[in-house]
Amino acid sequence: MTTAFDPIDLGGRTLRNRIAMAPMTRSRAYGDRNSPTADTVTYYAQRSGAGLIVTEGTQPSVIGQGYPYTPGLHDDVQVRAWQRVTEAVHSRGGTIFAQLMHTGRVGHPSTFPTPQSPVGPSPVRAAGQVFTSAGMQDFVEPRQLTAAQVESTIEDFTLAARNAIAAGFDGVELHGANGYLLHQFLSTNANRRTDRWGGTAVNRSRMVIETTRAVAAAIGAPRTALRLSPANPLNDIVEDDHRQVYPLILHALDGLGLAYLHILESVDPDFTPELRRAWSGQLMLNPATPGGRTGPEHLALIDSGAADLVSFGQSFIANPDLPARLRADAPLAVPDMSQAYAGDHHGYTTYPAMTGAADPAAAAV
């Protein structure tokens, strides 16, 4: 029987285990031009015991930034800063993918160096508020991307993917989930276009498919992955026909040989087995955990064959040596989520390893 602690081949690279660190925004890119810092290096190095690390959402362009102090991968300064991160993780035998996240309409004019409105598939304001450096503020109406701008946005993702490889990443994960730009194109409320990028299920799925194909062509399919969250209502997303849309996406991409498909479950976990059957490659699952977080009990998803890898989010914040703790059936620390975003190193690099275990900070560079 396959277990979570067995190695796995992922796009031609062997991972030490099947426990992945899920992408989590931490808003601590305080370096020049929203680049990682020495604390970022320490943070990821501490967690390099994961079979795979997927970084926090990283914007592929200036206009792709939705929150303060999130990192980018669209200029040379950022590439050089990320090189220190990847070198530290690799020095400890880890594997790390960069998550490319364009937030689309989820943002605020105050976040950009020059105040401007965020962009989206249609000029439809999301309900709710967004975190800014001045506190929570209402979402604004986004500028609709023109057809030419849609194409240039795909080019932005492609350039950022090339930058990721130049920075030493083992690959990239495209963020098509959680109500951000690619997910907005899939939705029936954020996307009200009538051109080839909107309307029918086929047209609304085109942005995700074409972006994934373009990135795979640029850096190789084995270094390209995709995250999806069917029917996830986060950031005011409505998907009236998700059970029609997502099989279309998987059918279009399954033959490319992507590194993996990352499914984040939300309100329709019963749909996951259908996606599992439709996908012939490796499947990473971030399981639905209403009222809780992914825990040791979810390793059974690998034992049963429901997933090839399981991704853990908050548990990796407070447990930098999470795979070792899971193997030892040791107690898990609980993260202080009041320190999850922004702030200094407290609640970021200060969580210790198990008593008697190697100091996770030893990899700090």
Disulfide bonds with the S-S distance in Angstrom:
none
